Structure formats: structure tokens, C-alpha cells
Amino acid sequence: MKIAVSSSGNNLDSQIDPRFGRCAYFVVADTENMNFEAFDNESIALGGGAGIQAAQFVASKGAKAIMTGNVGPNAVKTLAAAGVEVFVGQNGTVREALERYRNGALQSTSTPNVADHYGMGGSTGSNGGSGGGMGRGMGRGMQRASPSSTIPTSGTDEVNQLKDQVRQLREQVKKLESKLGN
């Protein structure tokens, strides 16, 4: 069976990206033989509708399930309409998540675990999460989901995830610069 995983990198040892619609990559793996393909998430920079577009992309690749950290209401509806099972609260590497699935250790959900527009930036600081787009214009004044609505990762996992995301972003910038001739 094909399963898509939101990922910060393009291989099975990459960290899971907790964002569904705005993840860096989707790794689509066959659970029978662990063969996989990695795809850039072209919805990452959309102003809105990233979850819906990402859900449509995952379904178009033949995935019967998605494993991610967080998923919003519009993406859940789109995935359900496409017959794609949703597994939220995932962390660690893509390979580890796939193994959890293969071992039957996961429970799918039909409900979102974050609010609409969750992945658009913001902060969970003392201001309650409103606005804080860190100068990127992405805050939009949206409230982030409460910490109890997501499964926490350890500080080490988060740091590793962020390092992996920075590395992947640098690779994407290099690709873009080469396309532009810089």
C-alpha cells in the first residue's frame, strides 16, 4: 500500500515535517517493499488553500494514507473525500513512522487536530500566538492551536527537525538560484 508522509527531507531517514499543507516534501512509500519517491511540496508557498492542494496532490499519487504531525479541517475533508486515511501526531523519521504503521501501532482519525490556517506562521509566545509572523507577513493574526491539541516532540527532536528543515531550504534556494542563473 502507498502511504504519503509529510517530510522535511527527501528520503526515509528525514524527519517528519509536522505541517501537512506546508511541509517541505512528501515521501510516498510502498509499505510492502519500502520503495519510495520524494516530491517537493508545491503548495508550501500558497497564500491559502495549501492543505486542500496538498491533499489533492497526495491522492493523485495513489496514497491510501497520510502520516503527518498536524492537519487542518479543510485538508481532512479533502483527504476523506479522496478515501485517504489520516494519521496525525507523527514525529521522528519517515522510516520510523512507516514502521509504526506496518506494526499496526497507529490509529487513523477523521478529525483535524489543528485550526484552519495553522501552518501559516505565527508564534506560541506569551502573546497567545496571535500575529507573530516574525517579519514574514505570515502571522495573519491567527490563533495557533492549543499545545494540548498536538502531540509534543522532545526538544532534541524539534532541534533536529529544524536543522533538517534549514538544510532542505538551503538546497531549495540553491535549486532556485541555479534556475535563475545566479
The 8 nearest C-alpha neighbors of each residue, nearest first, counted from 0:
[[1, 29, 30, 2, 31, 63, 62, 28],
 [2, 0, 29, 62, 28, 63, 30, 27],
 [1, 3, 64, 62, 28, 27, 65, 63],
 [4, 2, 27, 65, 26, 62, 25, 64],
 [3, 5, 66, 26, 25, 65, 6, 67],
 [6, 4, 25, 16, 67, 15, 22, 19],
 [5, 7, 15, 16, 24, 8, 25, 14],
 [6, 8, 16, 23, 164, 14, 15, 24],
 [9, 7, 13, 6, 10, 24, 167, 14],
 [8, 10, 37, 24, 26, 13, 6, 7],
 [11, 9, 12, 13, 8, 37, 26, 93],
 [10, 12, 94, 93, 13, 92, 9, 26],
 [11, 13, 92, 10, 94, 93, 14, 8],
 [14, 12, 8, 92, 10, 11, 93, 7],
 [15, 13, 92, 91, 7, 160, 6, 93],
 [14, 16, 6, 92, 90, 93, 5, 7],
 [15, 17, 6, 7, 5, 18, 22, 14],
 [18, 16, 68, 69, 67, 15, 19, 5],
 [19, 17, 22, 16, 21, 69, 20, 118],
 [18, 20, 22, 21, 70, 5, 67, 69],
 [21, 19, 50, 49, 53, 22, 18, 43],
 [20, 22, 43, 18, 19, 42, 118, 49],
 [23, 21, 18, 19, 16, 24, 5, 20],
 [22, 24, 7, 40, 6, 39, 21, 43],
 [25, 23, 39, 40, 6, 38, 22, 7],
 [24, 26, 5, 38, 4, 6, 37, 3],
 [25, 27, 37, 4, 3, 36, 28, 24],
 [26, 28, 3, 36, 35, 2, 25, 37],
 [29, 27, 35, 2, 1, 34, 33, 30],
 [28, 30, 1, 33, 0, 31, 34, 32],
 [29, 31, 33, 0, 32, 28, 1, 101],
 [32, 30, 29, 33, 0, 34, 1, 28],
 [31, 33, 34, 30, 29, 28, 35, 0],
 [34, 32, 29, 30, 28, 31, 35, 97],
 [35, 33, 29, 32, 28, 36, 30, 31],
 [36, 34, 28, 27, 33, 29, 26, 37],
 [35, 37, 27, 26, 28, 38, 34, 10],
 [38, 36, 26, 9, 25, 27, 24, 10],
 [37, 39, 25, 24, 40, 26, 36, 9],
 [40, 38, 24, 41, 23, 25, 37, 9],
 [41, 39, 24, 42, 23, 43, 38, 25],
 [40, 42, 43, 39, 44, 53, 45, 23],
 [43, 41, 49, 40, 45, 44, 53, 52],
 [42, 44, 21, 41, 40, 45, 22, 49],
 [45, 43, 42, 46, 41, 21, 49, 47],
 [46, 44, 47, 42, 49, 43, 48, 41],
 [45, 47, 44, 48, 49, 119, 43, 137],
 [48, 46, 45, 49, 116, 50, 119, 44],
 [47, 49, 51, 50, 52, 45, 46, 42],
 [50, 48, 20, 42, 52, 51, 47, 45],
 [51, 49, 20, 74, 53, 48, 52, 54],
 [50, 52, 74, 54, 48, 53, 49, 73],
 [53, 51, 55, 49, 54, 50, 56, 48],
 [52, 54, 56, 50, 20, 55, 51, 49],
 [55, 53, 51, 57, 56, 52, 78, 74],
 [54, 56, 52, 58, 53, 57, 59, 51],
 [55, 57, 53, 59, 54, 58, 52, 60],
 [58, 56, 54, 60, 59, 55, 62, 53],
 [57, 59, 55, 61, 60, 56, 62, 54],
 [60, 58, 56, 61, 57, 55, 62, 54],
 [61, 59, 57, 58, 62, 56, 27, 1],
 [62, 60, 58, 59, 63, 1, 57, 2],
 [61, 63, 1, 2, 64, 58, 60, 3],
 [62, 64, 83, 2, 1, 84, 61, 82],
 [65, 63, 84, 83, 2, 62, 85, 3],
 [66, 64, 3, 85, 4, 2, 86, 84],
 [67, 65, 4, 86, 87, 85, 3, 89],
 [68, 66, 87, 5, 89, 17, 69, 4],
 [67, 69, 17, 88, 89, 87, 18, 90],
 [68, 70, 18, 17, 87, 67, 112, 19],
 [69, 71, 111, 19, 112, 113, 74, 75],
 [70, 72, 111, 113, 115, 74, 114, 73],
 [71, 73, 111, 75, 74, 115, 76, 114],
 [74, 72, 76, 75, 71, 51, 77, 50],
 [73, 75, 50, 51, 77, 76, 72, 71],
 [76, 74, 78, 72, 73, 77, 79, 111],
 [75, 77, 79, 73, 74, 78, 80, 72],
 [76, 78, 74, 80, 79, 75, 54, 51],
 [77, 79, 83, 81, 75, 80, 76, 54],
 [80, 78, 82, 76, 81, 77, 83, 75],
 [79, 81, 77, 78, 82, 76, 83, 75],
 [82, 80, 78, 79, 83, 58, 77, 55],
 [81, 83, 79, 80, 78, 84, 63, 58],
 [82, 84, 63, 64, 78, 81, 79, 85],
 [85, 83, 64, 63, 107, 65, 82, 86],
 [86, 84, 65, 107, 108, 64, 66, 87],
 [85, 87, 107, 66, 65, 108, 67, 106],
 [88, 86, 68, 67, 89, 69, 66, 85],
 [87, 89, 68, 150, 149, 69, 67, 90],
 [90, 88, 68, 67, 87, 66, 96, 91],
 [91, 89, 15, 68, 92, 88, 152, 17],
 [92, 90, 14, 15, 95, 93, 156, 96],
 [93, 91, 14, 95, 94, 13, 12, 15],
 [92, 94, 11, 96, 95, 15, 13, 12],
 [95, 93, 11, 97, 92, 96, 12, 98],
 [96, 94, 98, 92, 97, 93, 99, 91],
 [97, 95, 99, 93, 98, 94, 100, 92],
 [96, 98, 100, 94, 99, 95, 101, 93],
 [97, 99, 101, 95, 100, 96, 102, 94],
 [100, 98, 96, 102, 104, 97, 101, 95],
 [99, 101, 97, 103, 98, 102, 105, 104],
 [102, 100, 98, 103, 99, 97, 30, 104],
 [101, 103, 99, 100, 104, 98, 105, 97],
 [104, 102, 100, 101, 105, 99, 106, 98],
 [103, 105, 99, 102, 100, 106, 101, 98],
 [106, 104, 103, 100, 99, 107, 86, 102],
 [105, 107, 86, 108, 104, 103, 85, 87],
 [108, 106, 86, 85, 84, 105, 109, 87],
 [109, 107, 110, 85, 86, 106, 84, 87],
 [108, 110, 75, 85, 111, 107, 79, 84],
 [109, 111, 108, 112, 75, 72, 71, 76],
 [112, 110, 71, 72, 70, 113, 75, 109],
 [111, 113, 70, 69, 148, 71, 110, 149],
 [114, 112, 71, 144, 111, 70, 69, 117],
 [115, 113, 117, 71, 144, 116, 72, 112],
 [114, 116, 71, 117, 72, 113, 73, 118],
 [117, 115, 118, 119, 114, 71, 141, 47],
 [118, 116, 115, 114, 119, 143, 113, 71],
 [119, 117, 120, 116, 18, 21, 20, 19],
 [120, 118, 117, 116, 137, 138, 121, 139],
 [121, 119, 138, 137, 132, 118, 122, 117],
 [120, 122, 131, 138, 132, 130, 128, 129],
 [121, 123, 128, 131, 124, 120, 132, 129],
 [122, 124, 128, 127, 125, 143, 121, 126],
 [123, 125, 122, 126, 128, 127, 131, 129],
 [124, 126, 127, 123, 128, 122, 129, 131],
 [127, 125, 124, 128, 129, 123, 122, 131],
 [128, 126, 125, 129, 124, 123, 142, 122],
 [129, 127, 123, 122, 142, 126, 143, 124],
 [130, 128, 140, 142, 141, 127, 131, 126],
 [129, 131, 140, 138, 139, 121, 132, 141],
 [132, 130, 121, 122, 138, 133, 129, 128],
 [131, 133, 138, 121, 137, 120, 135, 134],
 [134, 132, 131, 135, 121, 136, 138, 137],
 [133, 135, 132, 136, 131, 137, 138, 130],
 [134, 136, 137, 132, 133, 138, 120, 131],
 [137, 135, 134, 132, 138, 139, 133, 120],
 [136, 138, 132, 120, 135, 139, 119, 121],
 [139, 137, 132, 130, 121, 131, 120, 140],
 [140, 138, 141, 130, 137, 136, 132, 129],
 [139, 141, 130, 129, 138, 142, 131, 121],
 [142, 140, 139, 129, 130, 143, 138, 121],
 [141, 143, 129, 128, 144, 140, 127, 117],
 [142, 144, 128, 117, 145, 141, 123, 114],
 [145, 143, 113, 114, 146, 148, 142, 117],
 [144, 146, 147, 148, 143, 149, 113, 142],
 [147, 145, 148, 149, 144, 151, 150, 143],
 [146, 148, 145, 149, 150, 144, 151, 112],
 [149, 147, 146, 145, 112, 144, 113, 150],
 [150, 148, 147, 146, 151, 88, 112, 69],
 [149, 151, 88, 152, 148, 147, 89, 68],
 [152, 150, 149, 153, 146, 88, 147, 90],
 [153, 151, 156, 157, 154, 150, 90, 155],
 [152, 154, 156, 155, 157, 151, 158, 90],
 [153, 155, 157, 156, 158, 152, 159, 151],
 [154, 156, 158, 153, 157, 159, 152, 160],
 [157, 155, 159, 153, 154, 158, 160, 152],
 [156, 158, 160, 154, 155, 159, 161, 153],
 [157, 159, 161, 155, 160, 156, 154, 162],
 [160, 158, 162, 156, 161, 157, 155, 163],
 [159, 161, 157, 163, 158, 162, 14, 156],
 [160, 162, 164, 158, 163, 159, 157, 165],
 [163, 161, 159, 165, 164, 160, 158, 166],
 [162, 164, 166, 160, 161, 165, 159, 167],
 [163, 165, 161, 167, 7, 166, 162, 168],
 [166, 164, 168, 162, 167, 163, 161, 169],
 [165, 167, 163, 169, 164, 168, 162, 170],
 [168, 166, 170, 164, 169, 165, 8, 163],
 [167, 169, 171, 165, 170, 166, 164, 172],
 [168, 170, 172, 166, 167, 171, 165, 173],
 [171, 169, 167, 173, 168, 172, 174, 166],
 [170, 172, 168, 174, 169, 173, 175, 167],
 [171, 173, 175, 169, 174, 170, 176, 168],
 [172, 174, 176, 170, 171, 175, 177, 169],
 [175, 173, 171, 177, 172, 176, 178, 170],
 [176, 174, 172, 178, 177, 173, 171, 179],
 [175, 177, 179, 173, 181, 178, 174, 172],
 [176, 178, 180, 174, 179, 175, 181, 173],
 [179, 177, 175, 176, 180, 174, 181, 173],
 [178, 180, 176, 177, 181, 175, 174, 173],
 [179, 181, 177, 178, 176, 175, 174, 173],
 [180, 176, 179, 177, 178, 175, 173, 174]]
